[in-house]
Amino acid sequence: MYTAAPRLDPRLVAAIDRLDDRSLPIAETYRRCRAAAAELGIPRPSYERVRLHVHELRRNRERARVARETILDVLLNQRPLDALNEIL
């Protein structure tokens, strides 16, 4: 039996952010995260907590990508200034 952390340690959250690769399944990120938790000497997280964090991380990355592209398009006069309202 192993101990599972009810909350994600901030160091582990940072590790998940570094370890996540969209081309790999979330299960692989979880396996890597377990190894990182062992190295840090903290309880490993539950799969569900890691899965939820990875989904949120990927959504935020997508929003940031869309925002960058929209801002760049507005600066290059490829889209009207009103396009910025979409990302706010």
Secondary structure, DSSP 4 states (H G I P E B T S, - for coil): ---EESS--HHHHHHHHHH--TTS-HHHHHHHHHHHHHHHTSPEEPHHHHHHHHHHHHHHHHHHHHHHHHHHHHHTTSS-GGGHHHH-
